[in-house]
Amino acid sequence: MGLLIDSTVFIQAERGRQTPSELISALLDRFGDEELALSVMSAGELFHGCCRADTPRRRARREDFVEAVMAAVPSIPITLPVMRIFGRLDADLAAGGERLPTSDLLIASTALSRDDEIVTGNLRHFRRIPKLVVHEYS
């Protein structure tokens, strides 16, 4: 078991001018000596944010930050077992009249496949997923 870090945590750190190593230290201080990781879906969200930067300077700063994150925190691939969990979650939520963004479901499915807990700034989506342990990071 470890902690899967949602992109919202990294985005908040980058906007607050916190370095990836400072963020990692803060996470370890708060949650103890847990294995930290991120889903490749979160990595894609971070790269998306780089491409959407409104100035070349901001884009370069974001790219430096994201590359430092990628070097420091292992990214977990989306595998067939993850997709089996995703299919079940998506179907169960839809049957109950709820829909969540595919990206959040993929991140949650990755966490569930590894018995990880999630650290996020987006409690609203992740708390709707049964059996997923969610921690707010602010």
C-alpha positions as protocol buffer text, in pm:
chain_id: "A"
residue {
  index: 1
  type: MET
  ca { x: 0 y: 0 z: 0 }
}
residue {
  index: 2
  type: GLY
  ca { x: 112 y: 352 z: -76 }
}
residue {
  index: 3
  type: LEU
  ca { x: -16 y: 693 z: -170 }
}
residue {
  index: 4
  type: LEU
  ca { x: -120 y: 779 z: -523 }
}
residue {
  index: 5
  type: ILE
  ca { x: -85 y: 1153 z: -565 }
}
residue {
  index: 6
  type: ASP
  ca { x: -348 y: 1321 z: -780 }
}
residue {
  index: 7
  type: SER
  ca { x: -245 y: 1594 z: -1024 }
}
residue {
  index: 8
  type: THR
  ca { x: -434 y: 1854 z: -819 }
}
residue {
  index: 9
  type: VAL
  ca { x: -168 y: 1823 z: -548 }
}
residue {
  index: 10
  type: PHE
  ca { x: 115 y: 1883 z: -793 }
}
residue {
  index: 11
  type: ILE
  ca { x: -68 y: 2172 z: -958 }
}
residue {
  index: 12
  type: GLN
  ca { x: -126 y: 2336 z: -621 }
}
residue {
  index: 13
  type: ALA
  ca { x: 244 y: 2294 z: -535 }
}
residue {
  index: 14
  type: GLU
  ca { x: 360 y: 2441 z: -868 }
}
residue {
  index: 15
  type: ARG
  ca { x: 128 y: 2739 z: -835 }
}
residue {
  index: 16
  type: GLY
  ca { x: 257 y: 2797 z: -482 }
}
residue {
  index: 17
  type: ARG
  ca { x: 616 y: 2788 z: -608 }
}
residue {
  index: 18
  type: GLN
  ca { x: 689 y: 2476 z: -406 }
}
residue {
  index: 19
  type: THR
  ca { x: 953 y: 2245 z: -555 }
}
residue {
  index: 20
  type: PRO
  ca { x: 874 y: 1877 z: -610 }
}
residue {
  index: 21
  type: SER
  ca { x: 1125 y: 1783 z: -338 }
}
residue {
  index: 22
  type: GLU
  ca { x: 958 y: 2024 z: -93 }
}
residue {
  index: 23
  type: LEU
  ca { x: 619 y: 1873 z: -178 }
}
residue {
  index: 24
  type: ILE
  ca { x: 750 y: 1519 z: -132 }
}
residue {
  index: 25
  type: SER
  ca { x: 897 y: 1613 z: 206 }
}
residue {
  index: 26
  type: ALA
  ca { x: 566 y: 1769 z: 311 }
}
residue {
  index: 27
  type: LEU
  ca { x: 376 y: 1457 z: 204 }
}
residue {
  index: 28
  type: LEU
  ca { x: 612 y: 1227 z: 391 }
}
residue {
  index: 29
  type: ASP
  ca { x: 596 y: 1449 z: 699 }
}
residue {
  index: 30
  type: ARG
  ca { x: 218 y: 1437 z: 693 }
}
residue {
  index: 31
  type: PHE
  ca { x: 156 y: 1074 z: 594 }
}
residue {
  index: 32
  type: GLY
  ca { x: 469 y: 897 z: 716 }
}
residue {
  index: 33
  type: ASP
  ca { x: 710 y: 685 z: 520 }
}
residue {
  index: 34
  type: GLU
  ca { x: 469 y: 576 z: 248 }
}
residue {
  index: 35
  type: GLU
  ca { x: 551 y: 485 z: -109 }
}
residue {
  index: 36
  type: LEU
  ca { x: 450 y: 779 z: -330 }
}
residue {
  index: 37
  type: ALA
  ca { x: 342 y: 737 z: -692 }
}
residue {
  index: 38
  type: LEU
  ca { x: 122 y: 895 z: -956 }
}
residue {
  index: 39
  type: SER
  ca { x: -91 y: 749 z: -1230 }
}
residue {
  index: 40
  type: VAL
  ca { x: 20 y: 805 z: -1586 }
}
residue {
  index: 41
  type: MET
  ca { x: -321 y: 972 z: -1623 }
}
residue {
  index: 42
  type: SER
  ca { x: -208 y: 1235 z: -1373 }
}
residue {
  index: 43
  type: ALA
  ca { x: 115 y: 1271 z: -1568 }
}
residue {
  index: 44
  type: GLY
  ca { x: -93 y: 1339 z: -1879 }
}
residue {
  index: 45
  type: GLU
  ca { x: -292 y: 1603 z: -1693 }
}
residue {
  index: 46
  type: LEU
  ca { x: 31 y: 1772 z: -1585 }
}
residue {
  index: 47
  type: PHE
  ca { x: 170 y: 1770 z: -1940 }
}
residue {
  index: 48
  type: HIS
  ca { x: -162 y: 1912 z: -2060 }
}
residue {
  index: 49
  type: GLY
  ca { x: -117 y: 2200 z: -1814 }
}
residue {
  index: 50
  type: CYS
  ca { x: 228 y: 2270 z: -1958 }
}
residue {
  index: 51
  type: CYS
  ca { x: 85 y: 2296 z: -2307 }
}
residue {
  index: 52
  type: ARG
  ca { x: -190 y: 2530 z: -2191 }
}
residue {
  index: 53
  type: ALA
  ca { x: 43 y: 2782 z: -2028 }
}
residue {
  index: 54
  type: ASP
  ca { x: -35 y: 3136 z: -2138 }
}
residue {
  index: 55
  type: THR
  ca { x: 326 y: 3255 z: -2172 }
}
residue {
  index: 56
  type: PRO
  ca { x: 650 y: 3089 z: -2282 }
}
residue {
  index: 57
  type: ARG
  ca { x: 803 y: 3166 z: -1942 }
}
residue {
  index: 58
  type: ARG
  ca { x: 518 y: 3000 z: -1753 }
}
residue {
  index: 59
  type: ARG
  ca { x: 531 y: 2702 z: -1990 }
}
residue {
  index: 60
  type: ALA
  ca { x: 904 y: 2660 z: -1930 }
}
residue {
  index: 61
  type: ARG
  ca { x: 854 y: 2683 z: -1552 }
}
residue {
  index: 62
  type: ARG
  ca { x: 576 y: 2426 z: -1563 }
}
residue {
  index: 63
  type: GLU
  ca { x: 777 y: 2193 z: -1783 }
}
residue {
  index: 64
  type: ASP
  ca { x: 1073 y: 2211 z: -1544 }
}
residue {
  index: 65
  type: PHE
  ca { x: 843 y: 2137 z: -1252 }
}
residue {
  index: 66
  type: VAL
  ca { x: 671 y: 1844 z: -1425 }
}
residue {
  index: 67
  type: GLU
  ca { x: 999 y: 1691 z: -1539 }
}
residue {
  index: 68
  type: ALA
  ca { x: 1130 y: 1714 z: -1182 }
}
residue {
  index: 69
  type: VAL
  ca { x: 811 y: 1542 z: -1060 }
}
residue {
  index: 70
  type: MET
  ca { x: 853 y: 1266 z: -1319 }
}
residue {
  index: 71
  type: ALA
  ca { x: 1212 y: 1211 z: -1207 }
}
residue {
  index: 72
  type: ALA
  ca { x: 1120 y: 1198 z: -837 }
}
residue {
  index: 73
  type: VAL
  ca { x: 788 y: 1011 z: -827 }
}
residue {
  index: 74
  type: PRO
  ca { x: 727 y: 681 z: -1006 }
}
residue {
  index: 75
  type: SER
  ca { x: 440 y: 680 z: -1254 }
}
residue {
  index: 76
  type: ILE
  ca { x: 209 y: 379 z: -1255 }
}
residue {
  index: 77
  type: PRO
  ca { x: 88 y: 255 z: -1593 }
}
residue {
  index: 78
  type: ILE
  ca { x: -270 y: 189 z: -1688 }
}
residue {
  index: 79
  type: THR
  ca { x: -283 y: -188 z: -1723 }
}
residue {
  index: 80
  type: LEU
  ca { x: -550 y: -442 z: -1806 }
}
residue {
  index: 81
  type: PRO
  ca { x: -623 y: -505 z: -1434 }
}
residue {
  index: 82
  type: VAL
  ca { x: -668 y: -128 z: -1390 }
}
residue {
  index: 83
  type: MET
  ca { x: -909 y: -123 z: -1683 }
}
residue {
  index: 84
  type: ARG
  ca { x: -1113 y: -409 z: -1537 }
}
residue {
  index: 85
  type: ILE
  ca { x: -1163 y: -203 z: -1221 }
}
residue {
  index: 86
  type: PHE
  ca { x: -1237 y: 104 z: -1435 }
}
residue {
  index: 87
  type: GLY
  ca { x: -1506 y: -80 z: -1631 }
}
residue {
  index: 88
  type: ARG
  ca { x: -1676 y: -204 z: -1315 }
}
residue {
  index: 89
  type: LEU
  ca { x: -1662 y: 139 z: -1144 }
}
residue {
  index: 90
  type: ASP
  ca { x: -1789 y: 325 z: -1448 }
}
residue {
  index: 91
  type: ALA
  ca { x: -2075 y: 80 z: -1498 }
}
residue {
  index: 92
  type: ASP
  ca { x: -2172 y: 84 z: -1129 }
}
residue {
  index: 93
  type: LEU
  ca { x: -2170 y: 464 z: -1112 }
}
residue {
  index: 94
  type: ALA
  ca { x: -2368 y: 494 z: -1436 }
}
residue {
  index: 95
  type: ALA
  ca { x: -2625 y: 243 z: -1309 }
}
residue {
  index: 96
  type: GLY
  ca { x: -2668 y: 467 z: -1005 }
}
residue {
  index: 97
  type: GLY
  ca { x: -2717 y: 772 z: -1225 }
}
residue {
  index: 98
  type: GLU
  ca { x: -2373 y: 918 z: -1159 }
}
residue {
  index: 99
  type: ARG
  ca { x: -2091 y: 995 z: -1395 }
}
residue {
  index: 100
  type: LEU
  ca { x: -1735 y: 1095 z: -1315 }
}
residue {
  index: 101
  type: PRO
  ca { x: -1466 y: 1220 z: -1549 }
}
residue {
  index: 102
  type: THR
  ca { x: -1279 y: 935 z: -1714 }
}
residue {
  index: 103
  type: SER
  ca { x: -950 y: 1076 z: -1592 }
}
residue {
  index: 104
  type: ASP
  ca { x: -1058 y: 1059 z: -1227 }
}
residue {
  index: 105
  type: LEU
  ca { x: -1194 y: 708 z: -1272 }
}
residue {
  index: 106
  type: LEU
  ca { x: -864 y: 595 z: -1425 }
}
residue {
  index: 107
  type: ILE
  ca { x: -668 y: 746 z: -1137 }
}
residue {
  index: 108
  type: ALA
  ca { x: -900 y: 586 z: -881 }
}
residue {
  index: 109
  type: SER
  ca { x: -884 y: 251 z: -1062 }
}
residue {
  index: 110
  type: THR
  ca { x: -505 y: 266 z: -1056 }
}
residue {
  index: 111
  type: ALA
  ca { x: -512 y: 330 z: -680 }
}
residue {
  index: 112
  type: LEU
  ca { x: -759 y: 48 z: -616 }
}
residue {
  index: 113
  type: SER
  ca { x: -555 y: -196 z: -826 }
}
residue {
  index: 114
  type: ARG
  ca { x: -258 y: -138 z: -595 }
}
residue {
  index: 115
  type: ASP
  ca { x: -446 y: -94 z: -266 }
}
residue {
  index: 116
  type: ASP
  ca { x: -319 y: 265 z: -260 }
}
residue {
  index: 117
  type: GLU
  ca { x: -487 y: 558 z: -96 }
}
residue {
  index: 118
  type: ILE
  ca { x: -532 y: 883 z: -290 }
}
residue {
  index: 119
  type: VAL
  ca { x: -411 y: 1227 z: -192 }
}
residue {
  index: 120
  type: THR
  ca { x: -604 y: 1497 z: -377 }
}
residue {
  index: 121
  type: GLY
  ca { x: -742 y: 1845 z: -375 }
}
residue {
  index: 122
  type: ASN
  ca { x: -1057 y: 1708 z: -543 }
}
residue {
  index: 123
  type: LEU
  ca { x: -1254 y: 1531 z: -274 }
}
residue {
  index: 124
  type: ARG
  ca { x: -1585 y: 1579 z: -453 }
}
residue {
  index: 125
  type: HIS
  ca { x: -1510 y: 1322 z: -725 }
}
residue {
  index: 126
  type: PHE
  ca { x: -1291 y: 1073 z: -545 }
}
residue {
  index: 127
  type: ARG
  ca { x: -1509 y: 1037 z: -235 }
}
residue {
  index: 128
  type: ARG
  ca { x: -1787 y: 902 z: -455 }
}
residue {
  index: 129
  type: ILE
  ca { x: -1583 y: 591 z: -534 }
}
residue {
  index: 130
  type: PRO
  ca { x: -1657 y: 297 z: -303 }
}
residue {
  index: 131
  type: LYS
  ca { x: -1368 y: 143 z: -106 }
}
residue {
  index: 132
  type: LEU
  ca { x: -1126 y: 418 z: -207 }
}
residue {
  index: 133
  type: VAL
  ca { x: -948 y: 585 z: 84 }
}
residue {
  index: 134
  type: VAL
  ca { x: -912 y: 954 z: 5 }
}
residue {
  index: 135
  type: HIS
  ca { x: -705 y: 1219 z: 182 }
}
residue {
  index: 136
  type: GLU
  ca { x: -746 y: 1590 z: 120 }
}
residue {
  index: 137
  type: TYR
  ca { x: -431 y: 1788 z: 56 }
}
residue {
  index: 138
  type: SER
  ca { x: -453 y: 2163 z: 86 }
}
